[in-house]
Amino acid sequence: MRDRFILILALLASGSASALAEPPTTDLLYRTTPEKLKPQEFPAKLSGPNPFYPERAQERRIEGSATFRVTTGADGRVVKAELIGEEPWGYAFGENAQKAIDQWTFGGGAKTFTYKVMFKLK
């Protein structure tokens, strides 16, 4: 029984030592991607209303953004816009951008792409 315990400890120690010998990696994206990532080309917004700045955010002088996964039809009109991110959360940046982006038309025909709506104070 004692020999099994020592064997288990030896196996655990050897696994820990090899794990410590390997430096941690932070560039996993580049290791798993065969070529450098290229910036995404965004279709141009051709028409549609600008979103309203959220009142509470404006009163507090807070800027923000809302990110969408947008699908357009052959005519460039938005078929679907799914909110996938909002910064900072809780100020209705996503809700206000959604109301506007649903009415937009983009150039380039039918596509699915990521689009970020920025809210900036002047």
C-alpha positions in Angstrom: 0.0 0.0 0.0 2.8 2.3 0.9 4.6 1.6 -2.4 1.4 2.6 -4.3 1.2 5.9 -2.4 4.8 6.7 -3.2 4.3 5.8 -6.9 1.2 8.1 -7.1 3.2 10.9 -5.5 6.0 10.4 -7.9 3.7 10.5 -10.9 2.0 13.6 -9.6 5.3 15.3 -9.0 6.6 14.5 -12.4 3.5 15.9 -14.1 3.8 19.1 -12.1 7.4 19.5 -12.9 6.8 19.2 -16.7 3.9 21.7 -16.4 6.2 24.2 -14.6 8.9 23.8 -17.3 6.6 25.0 -20.1 6.2 28.8 -20.2 2.6 30.0 -20.3 1.4 31.2 -23.7 -0.8 34.3 -24.4 -0.7 34.2 -28.1 -3.1 31.3 -28.7 -5.0 33.2 -31.4 -1.8 33.5 -33.5 -0.9 29.9 -32.9 -4.3 28.5 -34.1 -4.7 31.0 -37.0 -2.5 30.2 -40.0 -2.4 33.8 -41.2 -2.7 37.2 -39.6 -6.2 38.4 -39.0 -7.3 41.1 -41.5 -9.5 43.9 -40.4 -13.1 43.4 -41.4 -14.4 45.6 -44.2 -17.7 47.1 -43.2 -20.5 47.9 -45.7 -21.3 51.6 -45.8 -24.5 52.8 -44.3 -26.5 54.3 -47.1 -29.7 55.4 -45.4 -31.6 55.4 -42.1 -32.1 57.4 -39.0 -29.4 58.1 -36.4 -30.1 56.5 -33.0 -31.2 58.8 -30.2 -28.7 59.3 -27.4 -30.0 57.7 -24.2 -31.3 60.4 -22.0 -29.9 59.0 -18.7 -26.4 58.5 -20.3 -26.5 62.1 -21.8 -27.4 63.6 -18.4 -24.4 61.7 -16.8 -22.1 62.5 -19.7 -21.5 58.8 -20.4 -20.4 57.7 -23.9 -20.9 54.1 -25.1 -21.5 51.7 -27.9 -23.6 48.8 -29.1 -22.4 46.0 -31.2 -24.7 44.0 -33.6 -24.5 41.0 -35.8 -26.3 42.4 -38.9 -27.8 40.4 -41.8 -28.8 42.4 -44.9 -30.9 41.3 -47.9 -30.0 41.6 -51.6 -31.3 45.2 -51.6 -29.0 46.1 -48.6 -31.9 46.5 -46.1 -31.4 45.1 -42.6 -33.2 41.8 -42.3 -31.9 41.0 -38.8 -29.8 42.9 -36.3 -28.9 41.0 -33.2 -27.4 42.9 -30.2 -24.2 41.0 -29.2 -22.6 43.6 -26.9 -23.2 46.9 -25.1 -20.8 49.1 -23.3 -21.5 50.2 -20.7 -24.5 48.1 -19.9 -27.6 49.6 -18.4 -27.9 52.9 -20.3 -30.0 51.8 -23.2 -27.3 52.2 -25.9 -28.3 48.8 -27.4 -32.0 49.5 -27.2 -31.7 52.9 -28.9 -29.3 51.7 -31.6 -31.6 48.7 -32.3 -34.5 51.0 -33.1 -32.4 52.9 -35.6 -30.4 50.0 -37.2 -33.6 48.0 -38.0 -34.4 50.8 -40.5 -31.0 51.1 -42.1 -29.8 50.2 -45.6 -26.2 49.2 -46.3 -24.3 49.0 -49.5 -23.0 45.7 -50.8 -26.0 43.5 -51.0 -26.7 40.4 -48.9 -24.2 40.0 -46.1 -23.8 39.1 -42.5 -21.3 41.2 -40.6 -20.5 42.8 -37.2 -21.3 46.5 -36.8 -20.6 48.8 -33.9 -22.7 51.9 -33.2 -20.7 54.5 -31.2 -22.3 57.1 -29.0 -20.1 60.1 -28.5 -20.8 63.4 -26.8 -19.8 66.7 -28.4 
